[in-house]
Amino acid sequence: MTCLHHKCRNCLYPQSTVSRQAVPDDKVSWDVEWDDYNPPKHTAFSAINKPWADPDIQDPTFCPKWNALNGDQVDRRSHLGPYKIVNNFPQNPFGRTGIFGRGLLGRWGPNHAADPIVTRWKRDKDDGNVLVDKLTNLPVIQFVAIQRRDTKEWALPGGMVDSGEVFSKTLQREFEEEAMNSIEMSSEQRLELHTQLKQFFSQGIEVYRGYIDDPRNTDNSWMETIAMNFHDETGTFVGRFQLCAGDDAAKVQWMDLNQSVRLYASHSDFLQKVVQYHKSHW
């Protein structure tokens, strides 16, 4: 492992009273023997018997093909490469988390998400010029941020990739649902919005593909994502749309991008890569 996960260790599991077994840094790796490791088992009631969730792994009718795209279009491949199966359970490739089971996640093994990072330059309201930070003398970039309903943390307007869905469609769908509230639109309005945004979302830059340090991760289920940056260079395309929070988002806004921004899971790491790409203020 090249780095350690932190947000899914040594804490209370989200939306539960279950405490993770404490896992010190030197015991995270599965390569380190730890005879006293006996984490609590937890699969949230809200993630049982749902169409988007796997059954109990010991269910005789459940026969997943690990590390493969299954016939039911559930993609059980990891962006990290093949993961281990230990005693019939997939093993988190980033190591111990202090809890066993699926937790709040729907799939055993990798749970795939897609995170759109929609950006524009911050401009002066009077003359339209790009604003520059006084200390770094670098242009300031803004991104569309949503506030999650569950944790109240600010985050990217991303979400889960549906079975059989390609991630590029997920990126646009999640942005439309969470940042534009397309769910509340009529079918005609939804189609018009989708058509207007289609070209913009066809020209993104991939900034990350892999594991997410997500508080919902467990020893047997974990989050992975593909994060892509869609930049509105002139600020006249996405900027002309009225943002409106919807679906899992409580609030939505354009937010200045800098190192003081604290976001959900690994989202701040993705934004730092965007800053490096655009050579903007951090």
Secondary structure, DSSP 8 states (H G I E B T S, - for coil): --S---TTSSSB-TTSS-B-----GGG-STTS--TT----EEE-GGGSS-TTS---TT-TT----TTSB-TTS-B---TT----EETTEE--TT---S-EEEET-SSSEEEEEEEEEEEEE-B-TTT--B-B-TTT--B-EEEEEEEETTT--EE-S-EE--TT--HHHHHHHHHHHHHS-GGGS-HHHHHHHHHHHHTGGGS-EEEEEEE---TT--SSEEEEEEEEEEEESSSSSGGGS-----TTEEEEEEEE--TT---STTHHHHHHHHHHHHT---
